[in-house]
Each structure stands twice: as structure tokens, then as C-alpha cells.
Amino acid sequence: MTGVPTVTTANENDLKLTIVNPRNLNDPTPNGYSTAVITPCGARVAYISGQGGQDSTGALSPDFAVQVEQAYANLRTSLDALGAKPDQVAKLTVFVVDHDMSKLEVLTRNVRAMFGEALPAQTLIPVPKLAIDPMLFEVEAVAILE
């Protein structure tokens, strides 16, 4: 496979994700994701339910950017509870209410802040609404564990 950089995780136990961005496809990294991610043999997989923008009291800001930032903070809390780091996330699925291109910058900024260069594979799904009416954003993840 050409153009296959390997990204090592913060773990020092050879737990590595291989990020694949083929040179003959459009580079997805400016938009905050990778084309594909290969998990290492023998790694356990954790599926993290969708994290919305609720704070610890369950309150939701009406502001999209605030909800996205809080949702990624909630995802980080979930990873911490699993003993995982962001660079162990192989795949994200994000759900955006009434998506338009103006929201893409907010999404990309938050993904880069959390994942840096170790960008997971990602799918964005525009939706008319989420489980709770004021929710504007939700992110679910697949992570590898030792």
C-alpha cells in the first residue's frame, strides 16, 4: 500500500493504529479524518455510544459550537474511563442536525484539537433531529484497548 503512514499511540506497548490515506484519493486530512484505519491484531475493541453536548447536569447550550466542544469533552471522559487515549480511536461517526458547510469548520477544529495528526476514520451523517430535541450534535467512537 503506498502512502501508508503508521501512527503510534501514547501507549508504549506496541498498540498502534495504521492510518491509510491512498495517494490516488483526495486527501481527507484537511477535513479532520483519515480514509481508513487498521487496528492491530489482538487488540480489544470498545464501542462508545453517541456523546452529545450535555454538560454534567444534562444541560444543552443552544449554540452548535458549544455542543460540539462539550461532546468531544464527553468523549474524552468516556475514553479516560476505559483507560484509552484519543490516538486509540479508530473510527468516529458524527451526527449533525441541519448540517451545512458552515458547521464543517467547527467540526474540523474540534477533531484536530482532540486527535492532532492521528485522525481516525470518520463518517458525518446529516440528520433532521437527534434523540433530544435541543441536541445539535452527537459523536460515537470505536476505540482499541490493550
C-alpha positions as CSV (number, residue, x, y, z in Angstrom):
1,M,0.0,0.0,0.0
2,T,1.5,3.3,-1.0
3,G,1.2,6.3,1.2
4,V,0.5,4.4,4.4
5,P,1.9,6.2,7.4
6,T,1.9,4.5,10.7
7,V,0.8,6.4,13.8
8,T,1.9,5.2,17.1
9,T,-0.2,5.7,20.2
10,A,0.6,7.2,23.5
11,N,0.8,3.6,24.8
12,E,4.2,2.2,24.8
13,N,3.0,-1.4,24.5
14,D,3.1,-1.5,20.6
15,L,-0.6,-0.7,20.4
16,K,-0.6,1.0,17.0
17,L,-3.2,2.1,14.5
18,T,-2.2,2.2,10.9
19,I,-3.7,5.2,9.1
20,V,-4.2,4.7,5.4
21,N,-4.7,7.7,3.0
22,P,-4.1,6.4,-0.5
23,R,-2.4,9.0,-2.7
24,N,-4.8,8.4,-5.6
25,L,-7.8,9.6,-3.4
26,N,-8.5,13.1,-2.3
27,D,-6.6,13.9,0.9
28,P,-9.2,13.9,3.7
29,T,-6.9,15.2,6.5
30,P,-7.8,18.9,6.0
31,N,-11.3,18.0,6.9
32,G,-10.2,16.2,10.0
33,Y,-10.4,12.5,9.2
34,S,-8.5,9.6,7.5
35,T,-9.7,7.3,4.7
36,A,-9.1,4.1,6.6
37,V,-7.6,2.9,9.9
38,I,-6.3,-0.6,10.5
39,T,-6.4,-1.9,14.1
40,P,-3.6,-4.1,15.4
41,C,-4.0,-7.9,15.7
42,G,-5.2,-8.9,19.2
43,A,-6.5,-5.5,20.3
44,R,-9.8,-5.4,22.2
45,V,-12.4,-3.1,20.7
46,A,-14.6,-0.7,22.6
47,Y,-17.7,0.8,21.1
48,I,-18.6,4.2,22.7
49,S,-22.2,5.3,22.4
50,G,-23.0,8.6,21.0
51,Q,-21.9,11.5,23.1
52,G,-23.9,14.7,22.9
53,G,-23.2,18.2,24.1
54,Q,-24.8,17.9,27.5
55,D,-22.8,19.1,30.5
56,S,-22.6,17.1,33.7
57,T,-26.1,18.5,34.8
58,G,-27.7,17.4,31.5
59,A,-28.0,21.0,30.2
60,L,-27.5,21.7,26.5
61,S,-26.3,25.0,25.1
62,P,-28.3,26.3,22.1
63,D,-25.0,27.0,20.4
64,F,-23.8,24.4,17.9
65,A,-20.0,25.1,18.6
66,V,-20.5,24.8,22.4
67,Q,-22.3,21.5,21.9
68,V,-19.6,20.1,19.7
69,E,-16.9,21.1,22.1
70,Q,-18.8,19.6,25.1
71,A,-19.5,16.4,23.1
72,Y,-15.8,15.9,22.5
73,A,-15.1,16.6,26.1
74,N,-17.6,13.9,27.0
75,L,-16.0,11.5,24.5
76,R,-12.6,12.2,26.2
77,T,-14.2,11.4,29.6
78,S,-15.5,8.1,28.2
79,L,-12.1,7.3,26.8
80,D,-10.5,8.1,30.1
81,A,-12.9,5.7,31.9
82,L,-11.7,3.0,29.5
83,G,-8.1,3.8,30.1
84,A,-7.7,4.8,26.4
85,K,-6.2,7.9,24.7
86,P,-7.6,9.7,21.7
87,D,-5.0,8.1,19.4
88,Q,-6.6,4.7,20.1
89,V,-9.8,5.8,18.4
90,A,-10.1,4.1,15.0
91,K,-13.5,5.4,13.9
92,L,-15.9,8.2,14.6
93,T,-19.4,8.6,13.4
94,V,-20.9,12.1,13.9
95,F,-24.5,13.2,13.5
96,V,-25.2,16.8,12.8
97,V,-28.7,18.4,12.9
98,D,-29.3,20.6,9.8
99,H,-25.8,20.2,8.6
100,D,-24.4,22.9,6.2
101,M,-20.8,23.7,5.2
102,S,-20.5,26.5,7.8
103,K,-20.5,23.7,10.5
104,L,-17.6,21.9,8.9
105,E,-15.0,24.3,10.3
106,V,-16.3,23.8,13.9
107,L,-16.2,20.0,13.4
108,T,-12.7,20.0,11.9
109,R,-11.3,22.3,14.6
110,N,-12.6,20.1,17.4
111,V,-11.4,16.9,15.8
112,R,-7.9,18.3,15.3
113,A,-7.8,19.6,18.9
114,M,-8.6,16.1,20.2
115,F,-6.8,13.9,17.7
116,G,-3.9,16.0,16.3
117,E,-2.3,14.2,13.4
118,A,-3.7,10.7,14.4
119,L,-7.0,11.4,12.6
120,P,-9.5,8.5,12.9
121,A,-11.7,7.3,10.0
122,Q,-14.9,9.3,10.2
123,T,-18.4,9.5,8.7
124,L,-20.6,12.6,9.0
125,I,-24.3,11.9,8.8
126,P,-26.7,14.9,8.5
127,V,-29.9,14.3,10.4
128,P,-33.2,16.3,10.9
129,K,-33.1,15.7,14.7
130,L,-31.5,13.7,17.4
131,A,-32.9,11.8,20.5
132,I,-33.4,15.0,22.5
133,D,-34.8,18.0,20.6
134,P,-32.2,20.6,21.6
135,M,-29.3,18.3,20.6
136,L,-27.5,19.5,17.6
137,F,-24.5,17.2,17.5
138,E,-23.6,13.6,18.6
139,V,-20.3,11.7,18.2
140,E,-19.8,7.9,18.6
141,A,-16.5,6.2,18.5
142,V,-14.8,2.8,18.1
143,A,-11.5,2.6,20.1
144,I,-8.9,-0.1,20.5
145,L,-7.8,-1.2,24.0
146,E,-4.8,-3.2,25.3
